[in-house]
Amino acid sequence: AVTHTYANTGTYTAKVVLFDPTTKQPMASATTVVTVSAPFIDLIVAGNWANNTAPALGSYHFTDFAGGRVPNASPGVDALLGTYDSTAASDGIIMLLVIPAGSALHAGQTFTKFVTGPPIIGAGQFQLTTMLDLNDPDHAPGQVAPGNSGTFTVTAITIAGDGTGFFTYTFSVSNGAGGTITGSGLALYK
């Protein structure tokens, strides 16, 4: 196995050369392009939203990420939880995916938006929760779970040697009255 740690995000060309242990002469080589990315979320809040039901209209980009798998979040399911735009006191954005216990994500996998209330959130659902003021997440009036419908799609996934899953995604949430939140991002879980 060959490992290398890159100090910054970006695109690199990596070359590996295999040397003969006796003669120290090159026996084979391979070159590949490596893209190093950091978790992020981009979202656009647009359309008609009643007061205190969604963040202010606009485009947002956040790169501070924390998250991972919560085993057995409820009987038979695990939660994949990601937070962005976090401060010491609150998380500006919380993205929650619910999957069957012990399962992995797959490219093309889709989730439907959970709408607050019974039945309890289950496998195949997601929830987007945001602070109303994404520019100052500690500012009142607090968190909301905007919209009453939506989809979340895993667009690609890579599993690293240590078992960490890196995945890209798109999502869309609607309130049924012309308000939408659309976005994409990169997150990880283990």
Accessible surface in RSA format (square Angstrom, percent):
REM  Atomic radii and reference values for relative SASA: ProtOr
REM  Chains: A
REM  Algorithm: Lee & Richards
REM  Probe-radius: 1.40
REM  Slices: 20
REM RES _ NUM      All-atoms   Total-Side   Main-Chain    Non-polar    All polar
REM                ABS   REL    ABS   REL    ABS   REL    ABS   REL    ABS   REL
RES ALA A   1   151.21 139.0  59.88  92.4  91.33 207.8  74.84 105.4  76.38 202.3
RES VAL A   2   110.14  72.5  77.84  70.5  32.30  77.8  81.10  70.5  29.03  78.7
RES THR A   3   128.53  91.4  98.84 100.2  29.70  70.8  71.91  96.6  56.62  85.6
RES HIS A   4   130.93  71.6  98.95  68.8  31.98  81.8  70.16  72.3  60.76  70.7
RES THR A   5   124.66  88.7 103.38 104.8  21.29  50.7  71.13  95.5  53.53  80.9
RES TYR A   6    53.86  25.1  33.71  19.2  20.14  52.4  29.07  21.8  24.78  30.6
RES ALA A   7    99.87  91.8  57.46  88.7  42.41  96.5  67.24  94.7  32.62  86.4
RES ASN A   8   103.00  71.0  95.78  92.6   7.22  17.4  25.25  60.8  77.75  75.2
RES THR A   9    80.12  57.0  61.83  62.7  18.29  43.6  28.85  38.7  51.28  77.5
RES GLY A  10    31.19  38.5   0.00   N/A  31.19  38.5  30.28  83.1   0.91   2.0
RES THR A  11    93.36  66.4  62.49  63.3  30.88  73.6  40.51  54.4  52.85  79.9
RES TYR A  12    67.94  31.7  61.85  35.2   6.10  15.9  58.47  43.9   9.48  11.7
RES THR A  13    98.31  69.9  67.19  68.1  31.12  74.2  40.16  53.9  58.15  87.9
RES ALA A  14    24.26  22.3  18.42  28.4   5.84  13.3  23.58  33.2   0.68   1.8
RES LYS A  15   135.49  66.1 103.42  63.5  32.06  76.3  47.10  42.4  88.39  94.1
RES VAL A  16    66.32  43.6  62.20  56.3   4.12   9.9  65.32  56.8   1.00   2.7
RES VAL A  17    52.06  34.3  30.98  28.0  21.08  50.8  30.98  26.9  21.08  57.2
RES LEU A  18   103.05  57.4 100.80  72.1   2.24   5.6 102.48  72.0   0.56   1.5
RES PHE A  19   105.52  52.8  94.26  58.4  11.27  29.3  94.26  57.1  11.27  32.2
RES ASP A  20    37.29  26.1  37.25  37.1   0.04   0.1   1.90   4.5  35.39  35.3
RES PRO A  21   107.52  78.4  91.18  83.1  16.33  59.4  98.51  81.3   9.01  56.0
RES THR A  22   119.72  85.2  93.54  94.8  26.18  62.4  68.40  91.9  51.32  77.6
RES THR A  23    78.62  55.9  59.73  60.5  18.89  45.0  64.46  86.6  14.16  21.4
RES LYS A  24   142.29  69.4 132.05  81.0  10.24  24.4  95.98  86.4  46.31  49.3
RES GLN A  25   109.38  61.2 109.38  79.9   0.00   0.0  36.49  77.7  72.89  55.3
RES PRO A  26    86.66  63.2  63.82  58.2  22.84  83.0  63.92  52.8  22.75 141.4
RES MET A  27   113.48  58.8  74.61  49.4  38.87  92.6  79.85  67.9  33.63  44.6
RES ALA A  28    56.09  51.6  44.31  68.4  11.78  26.8  55.60  78.3   0.49   1.3
RES SER A  29    70.06  59.2  35.78  47.7  34.28  79.0  10.14  21.6  59.92  83.9
RES ALA A  30    68.84  63.3  58.78  90.7  10.06  22.9  67.35  94.8   1.49   4.0
RES THR A  31    84.13  59.8  51.03  51.7  33.10  78.9  38.50  51.7  45.63  69.0
RES THR A  32    81.66  58.1  74.29  75.3   7.38  17.6  53.96  72.5  27.71  41.9
RES VAL A  33   100.01  65.8  76.43  69.2  23.58  56.8  76.43  66.4  23.58  64.0
RES VAL A  34    43.31  28.5  40.13  36.3   3.18   7.7  43.31  37.6   0.00   0.0
RES THR A  35    92.43  65.7  63.97  64.8  28.46  67.8  46.24  62.1  46.19  69.8
RES VAL A  36    41.06  27.0  35.45  32.1   5.61  13.5  38.54  33.5   2.52   6.8
RES SER A  37    63.96  54.0  40.09  53.5  23.87  55.0  20.84  44.4  43.12  60.4
RES ALA A  38    45.60  41.9  36.80  56.8   8.80  20.0  38.65  54.4   6.95  18.4
RES PRO A  39    24.31  17.7  24.28  22.1   0.03   0.1  24.28  20.0   0.03   0.2
RES PHE A  40    56.31  28.2  56.31  34.9   0.00   0.0  56.31  34.1   0.00   0.0
RES ILE A  41     0.00   0.0   0.00   0.0   0.00   0.0   0.00   0.0   0.00   0.0
RES ASP A  42    50.94  35.7  50.90  50.7   0.04   0.1  22.45  52.8  28.49  28.4
RES LEU A  43     1.79   1.0   0.00   0.0   1.79   4.5   0.91   0.6   0.87   2.4
RES ILE A  44    89.43  50.9  89.06  66.4   0.36   0.9  89.06  64.1   0.36   1.0
RES VAL A  45     2.61   1.7   0.00   0.0   2.61   6.3   0.00   0.0   2.61   7.1
RES ALA A  46    39.63  36.4  37.27  57.5   2.37   5.4  39.63  55.8   0.00   0.0
RES GLY A  47    36.34  44.8   0.00   N/A  36.34  44.8  23.32  64.0  13.02  29.2
RES ASN A  48   101.61  70.1  96.32  93.1   5.29  12.7  24.73  59.5  76.87  74.3
RES TRP A  49    39.09  15.7  10.12   4.9  28.98  68.0  11.66   6.2  27.43  44.5
RES ALA A  50    73.34  67.4  52.10  80.4  21.24  48.3  63.90  90.0   9.44  25.0
RES ASN A  51   141.17  97.3 119.00 115.0  22.17  53.4  29.32  70.6 111.84 108.1
RES ASN A  52    98.19  67.7  80.34  77.6  17.85  43.0  17.25  41.5  80.95  78.2
RES THR A  53    52.87  37.6  49.13  49.8   3.74   8.9  51.15  68.7   1.72   2.6
RES ALA A  54    12.15  11.2   0.00   0.0  12.15  27.6   0.00   0.0  12.15  32.2
RES PRO A  55     3.49   2.5   0.03   0.0   3.46  12.6   0.03   0.0   3.46  21.5
RES ALA A  56    67.78  62.3  52.93  81.7  14.85  33.8  64.86  91.3   2.92   7.7
RES LEU A  57   111.62  62.2  87.13  62.3  24.49  61.6  87.28  61.3  24.34  65.5
RES GLY A  58    30.13  37.2   0.00   N/A  30.13  37.2  29.11  79.9   1.02   2.3
RES SER A  59    88.66  74.9  60.02  80.1  28.64  66.0  37.65  80.2  51.01  71.5
RES TYR A  60    24.59  11.5  15.14   8.6   9.45  24.6  16.48  12.4   8.11  10.0
RES HIS A  61   108.59  59.3  86.50  60.1  22.09  56.5  70.18  72.3  38.41  44.7
RES PHE A  62    32.10  16.1  29.00  18.0   3.10   8.1  32.10  19.5   0.00   0.0
RES THR A  63    82.09  58.4  67.40  68.3  14.69  35.0  33.87  45.5  48.21  72.9
RES ASP A  64    63.58  44.5  53.10  52.9  10.48  24.8  52.40 123.3  11.18  11.1
RES PHE A  65    43.36  21.7   9.61   6.0  33.75  87.8  11.34   6.9  32.01  91.6
RES ALA A  66    59.71  54.9  52.88  81.6   6.83  15.5  59.03  83.1   0.68   1.8
RES GLY A  67    42.31  52.2   0.00   N/A  42.31  52.2  12.95  35.5  29.36  65.8
RES GLY A  68    19.05  23.5   0.00   N/A  19.05  23.5  16.41  45.0   2.63   5.9
RES ARG A  69    58.98  24.8  35.59  18.1  23.40  55.7  20.13  27.5  38.85  23.5
RES VAL A  70    64.19  42.2  63.03  57.1   1.16   2.8  64.19  55.8   0.00   0.0
RES PRO A  71    87.89  64.1  75.15  68.5  12.74  46.3  75.15  62.0  12.74  79.2
RES ASN A  72   107.86  74.4  88.78  85.8  19.08  45.9  24.60  59.2  83.26  80.5
RES ALA A  73    52.02  47.8  17.99  27.8  34.03  77.4  23.38  32.9  28.65  75.9
RES SER A  74    26.09  22.1  21.72  29.0   4.38  10.1  10.72  22.8  15.38  21.5
RES PRO A  75   136.78  99.7 107.86  98.3  28.91 105.1 118.67  98.0  18.11 112.5
RES GLY A  76    51.01  62.9   0.00   N/A  51.01  62.9  32.93  90.4  18.08  40.5
RES VAL A  77    17.64  11.6  17.64  16.0   0.00   0.0  17.64  15.3   0.00   0.0
RES ASP A  78     4.91   3.4   4.91   4.9   0.00   0.0   0.00   0.0   4.91   4.9
RES ALA A  79     6.53   6.0   6.53  10.1   0.00   0.0   6.53   9.2   0.00   0.0
RES LEU A  80     6.63   3.7   4.56   3.3   2.07   5.2   5.20   3.7   1.43   3.8
RES LEU A  81    63.80  35.5  59.45  42.5   4.35  10.9  60.66  42.6   3.15   8.5
RES GLY A  82     6.97   8.6   0.00   N/A   6.97   8.6   4.44  12.2   2.53   5.7
RES THR A  83    14.95  10.6  14.78  15.0   0.17   0.4  11.50  15.5   3.44   5.2
RES TYR A  84     1.61   0.7   1.61   0.9   0.00   0.0   0.92   0.7   0.69   0.8
RES ASP A  85    17.89  12.5  15.63  15.6   2.26   5.4   2.26   5.3  15.63  15.6
RES SER A  86    46.51  39.3  24.10  32.2  22.42  51.6  23.23  49.5  23.28  32.6
RES THR A  87    54.95  39.1  32.31  32.8  22.64  53.9  43.34  58.2  11.61  17.5
RES ALA A  88   122.73 112.8  69.42 107.1  53.32 121.3  82.75 116.5  39.99 105.9
RES ALA A  89    84.65  77.8  45.33  69.9  39.33  89.5  54.87  77.3  29.79  78.9
RES SER A  90    25.80  21.8  14.48  19.3  11.32  26.1  24.92  53.1   0.87   1.2
RES ASP A  91    44.08  30.9  42.14  41.9   1.94   4.6   0.97   2.3  43.11  43.0
RES GLY A  92     0.00   0.0   0.00   N/A   0.00   0.0   0.00   0.0   0.00   0.0
RES ILE A  93     0.00   0.0   0.00   0.0   0.00   0.0   0.00   0.0   0.00   0.0
RES ILE A  94    37.54  21.4  37.49  27.9   0.05   0.1  37.49  27.0   0.05   0.1
RES MET A  95    10.27   5.3   8.98   5.9   1.28   3.1   8.98   7.6   1.28   1.7
RES LEU A  96    41.27  23.0  41.27  29.5   0.00   0.0  41.27  29.0   0.00   0.0
RES LEU A  97     3.35   1.9   3.35   2.4   0.00   0.0   3.35   2.4   0.00   0.0
RES VAL A  98     4.39   2.9   4.39   4.0   0.00   0.0   4.39   3.8   0.00   0.0
RES ILE A  99     0.16   0.1   0.03   0.0   0.13   0.3   0.16   0.1   0.00   0.0
RES PRO A 100    67.02  48.8  66.51  60.6   0.52   1.9  67.02  55.3   0.00   0.0
RES ALA A 101    48.17  44.3  25.01  38.6  23.16  52.7  25.28  35.6  22.89  60.6
RES GLY A 102    70.03  86.4   0.00   N/A  70.03  86.4  36.26  99.5  33.77  75.6
RES SER A 103    35.01  29.6  25.77  34.4   9.23  21.3  34.14  72.7   0.86   1.2
RES ALA A 104    45.77  42.1  40.14  61.9   5.63  12.8  40.30  56.7   5.48  14.5
RES LEU A 105     4.86   2.7   0.00   0.0   4.86  12.2   0.00   0.0   4.86  13.1
RES HIS A 106   115.92  63.4 114.42  79.5   1.51   3.9  75.95  78.3  39.97  46.5
RES ALA A 107    62.09  57.1  37.45  57.8  24.64  56.1  37.45  52.7  24.64  65.3
RES GLY A 108    51.53  63.5   0.00   N/A  51.53  63.5  32.52  89.3  19.01  42.6
RES GLN A 109    47.71  26.7  37.60  27.5  10.11  24.1  25.08  53.4  22.63  17.2
RES THR A 110    84.53  60.1  67.19  68.1  17.34  41.3  34.40  46.2  50.13  75.8
RES PHE A 111     1.78   0.9   0.56   0.3   1.22   3.2   1.58   1.0   0.19   0.5
RES THR A 112    79.33  56.4  79.32  80.4   0.01   0.0  65.23  87.6  14.10  21.3
RES LYS A 113    14.49   7.1   1.98   1.2  12.51  29.8   0.08   0.1  14.41  15.3
RES PHE A 114    29.13  14.6  29.10  18.0   0.04   0.1  29.13  17.7   0.00   0.0
RES VAL A 115    78.53  51.7  67.37  61.0  11.16  26.9  68.17  59.2  10.36  28.1
RES THR A 116   111.07  79.0  88.78  90.0  22.28  53.1  73.24  98.4  37.83  57.2
RES GLY A 117    30.34  37.4   0.00   N/A  30.34  37.4  25.85  70.9   4.48  10.0
RES PRO A 118   136.09  99.2 107.64  98.1  28.45 103.4 112.00  92.5  24.09 149.7
RES PRO A 119   113.73  82.9 107.35  97.9   6.38  23.2 113.00  93.3   0.73   4.5
RES ILE A 120   133.62  76.0 114.63  85.4  18.99  45.8 120.77  87.0  12.86  34.9
RES ILE A 121    31.21  17.8  28.48  21.2   2.73   6.6  28.48  20.5   2.73   7.4
RES GLY A 122    24.14  29.8   0.00   N/A  24.14  29.8  23.79  65.3   0.34   0.8
RES ALA A 123    52.03  47.8  24.89  38.4  27.14  61.7  25.12  35.4  26.91  71.3
RES GLY A 124    30.28  37.3   0.00   N/A  30.28  37.3  24.45  67.1   5.83  13.1
RES GLN A 125    45.29  25.3  45.29  33.1   0.00   0.0   9.35  19.9  35.94  27.3
RES PHE A 126     0.00   0.0   0.00   0.0   0.00   0.0   0.00   0.0   0.00   0.0
RES GLN A 127    17.58   9.8  17.21  12.6   0.37   0.9  12.68  27.0   4.90   3.7
RES LEU A 128     0.00   0.0   0.00   0.0   0.00   0.0   0.00   0.0   0.00   0.0
RES THR A 129    25.30  18.0  25.11  25.5   0.18   0.4  12.86  17.3  12.44  18.8
RES THR A 130     0.24   0.2   0.00   0.0   0.24   0.6   0.24   0.3   0.00   0.0
RES MET A 131    13.66   7.1  13.66   9.0   0.00   0.0  13.41  11.4   0.25   0.3
RES LEU A 132    21.35  11.9  13.32   9.5   8.03  20.2  13.50   9.5   7.85  21.1
RES ASP A 133    41.52  29.1  36.60  36.4   4.92  11.6  14.81  34.9  26.71  26.6
RES LEU A 134     3.06   1.7   0.00   0.0   3.06   7.7   0.00   0.0   3.06   8.2
RES ASN A 135   126.75  87.4  92.52  89.4  34.23  82.4  31.49  75.8  95.26  92.1
RES ASP A 136    68.82  48.2  66.97  66.7   1.85   4.4  20.60  48.5  48.22  48.1
RES PRO A 137     8.45   6.2   8.45   7.7   0.01   0.0   8.45   7.0   0.00   0.0
RES ASP A 138    78.89  55.3  47.63  47.4  31.26  73.9  26.39  62.1  52.50  52.4
RES HIS A 139    99.51  54.4  91.58  63.7   7.93  20.3  68.00  70.1  31.51  36.7
RES ALA A 140    72.22  66.4  60.62  93.5  11.60  26.4  66.49  93.6   5.73  15.2
RES PRO A 141    87.59  63.8  53.19  48.5  34.39 125.0  58.31  48.1  29.28 182.0
RES GLY A 142    17.67  21.8   0.00   N/A  17.67  21.8  17.59  48.3   0.08   0.2
RES GLN A 143    89.28  49.9  58.94  43.1  30.34  72.2  17.89  38.1  71.40  54.1
RES VAL A 144    29.18  19.2  21.57  19.5   7.61  18.3  29.18  25.4   0.00   0.0
RES ALA A 145    40.23  37.0  17.01  26.3  23.22  52.8  17.03  24.0  23.20  61.5
RES PRO A 146     2.65   1.9   0.00   0.0   2.65   9.6   2.65   2.2   0.00   0.0
RES GLY A 147    20.54  25.3   0.00   N/A  20.54  25.3   3.38   9.3  17.15  38.4
RES ASN A 148    81.77  56.4  69.70  67.4  12.07  29.1  24.04  57.9  57.73  55.8
RES SER A 149    55.91  47.2  52.16  69.6   3.75   8.6  40.56  86.4  15.35  21.5
RES GLY A 150    17.89  22.1   0.00   N/A  17.89  22.1   9.72  26.7   8.17  18.3
RES THR A 151    72.64  51.7  72.26  73.3   0.38   0.9  50.97  68.5  21.68  32.8
RES PHE A 152     1.35   0.7   0.94   0.6   0.41   1.1   1.35   0.8   0.00   0.0
RES THR A 153    36.83  26.2  36.72  37.2   0.11   0.3  22.14  29.7  14.69  22.2
RES VAL A 154     0.04   0.0   0.00   0.0   0.04   0.1   0.00   0.0   0.04   0.1
RES THR A 155    66.98  47.6  41.75  42.3  25.22  60.1  40.80  54.8  26.17  39.6
RES ALA A 156    50.72  46.6  49.00  75.6   1.72   3.9  50.43  71.0   0.29   0.8
RES ILE A 157    44.35  25.2  18.64  13.9  25.71  62.0  19.92  14.3  24.43  66.3
RES THR A 158    90.91  64.7  86.51  87.7   4.40  10.5  58.45  78.5  32.46  49.1
RES ILE A 159    97.76  55.6  71.10  53.0  26.67  64.3  71.10  51.2  26.67  72.4
RES ALA A 160    37.00  34.0  24.81  38.3  12.19  27.7  32.97  46.4   4.03  10.7
RES GLY A 161    92.69 114.3   0.00   N/A  92.69 114.3  47.82 131.2  44.87 100.5
RES ASP A 162    91.20  63.9  65.42  65.1  25.77  60.9  45.29 106.6  45.91  45.8
RES GLY A 163    37.25  45.9   0.00   N/A  37.25  45.9  25.31  69.4  11.95  26.8
RES THR A 164    14.02  10.0  14.02  14.2   0.00   0.0   7.19   9.7   6.82  10.3
RES GLY A 165     0.04   0.0   0.00   N/A   0.04   0.0   0.04   0.1   0.00   0.0
RES PHE A 166    71.42  35.7  69.06  42.8   2.36   6.1  69.06  41.9   2.36   6.8
RES PHE A 167     9.81   4.9   8.87   5.5   0.94   2.4   9.81   5.9   0.00   0.0
RES THR A 168    50.59  36.0  50.41  51.1   0.17   0.4  47.34  63.6   3.25   4.9
RES TYR A 169     4.50   2.1   2.32   1.3   2.19   5.7   2.05   1.5   2.45   3.0
RES THR A 170    61.07  43.4  60.72  61.6   0.35   0.8  46.10  61.9  14.97  22.6
RES PHE A 171     8.24   4.1   0.00   0.0   8.24  21.4   4.38   2.7   3.86  11.0
RES SER A 172    43.20  36.5  43.06  57.5   0.14   0.3  24.72  52.6  18.48  25.9
RES VAL A 173     0.31   0.2   0.00   0.0   0.31   0.7   0.31   0.3   0.00   0.0
RES SER A 174    31.32  26.5  31.26  41.7   0.06   0.1  18.56  39.5  12.76  17.9
RES ASN A 175    30.47  21.0  19.83  19.2  10.64  25.6  12.51  30.1  17.96  17.4
RES GLY A 176    69.03  85.1   0.00   N/A  69.03  85.1  33.23  91.2  35.80  80.2
RES ALA A 177    67.45  62.0  47.68  73.6  19.77  45.0  60.40  85.1   7.05  18.7
RES GLY A 178    48.80  60.2   0.00   N/A  48.80  60.2  32.39  88.9  16.40  36.7
RES GLY A 179     0.00   0.0   0.00   N/A   0.00   0.0   0.00   0.0   0.00   0.0
RES THR A 180    48.82  34.7  48.82  49.5   0.00   0.0  36.68  49.3  12.14  18.4
RES ILE A 181     0.00   0.0   0.00   0.0   0.00   0.0   0.00   0.0   0.00   0.0
RES THR A 182    54.34  38.7  53.95  54.7   0.40   0.9  40.31  54.1  14.03  21.2
RES GLY A 183    15.91  19.6   0.00   N/A  15.91  19.6  10.05  27.6   5.86  13.1
RES SER A 184    39.90  33.7  39.84  53.2   0.06   0.1  19.80  42.2  20.10  28.2
RES GLY A 185     2.19   2.7   0.00   N/A   2.19   2.7   0.00   0.0   2.19   4.9
RES LEU A 186    14.03   7.8  14.03  10.0   0.00   0.0  14.03   9.9   0.00   0.0
RES ALA A 187     7.72   7.1   7.63  11.8   0.09   0.2   7.67  10.8   0.05   0.1
RES LEU A 188    48.61  27.1  45.15  32.3   3.45   8.7  45.15  31.7   3.45   9.3
RES TYR A 189     9.89   4.6   9.41   5.4   0.48   1.3   8.55   6.4   1.34   1.6
RES LYS A 190   133.19  65.0 108.62  66.6  24.57  58.5  88.18  79.4  45.01  47.9
END  Absolute sums over single chains surface
CHAIN  1 A    10268.5       7542.5       2726.1       6577.1       3691.5
END  Absolute sums over all chains
TOTAL         10268.5       7542.5       2726.1       6577.1       3691.5
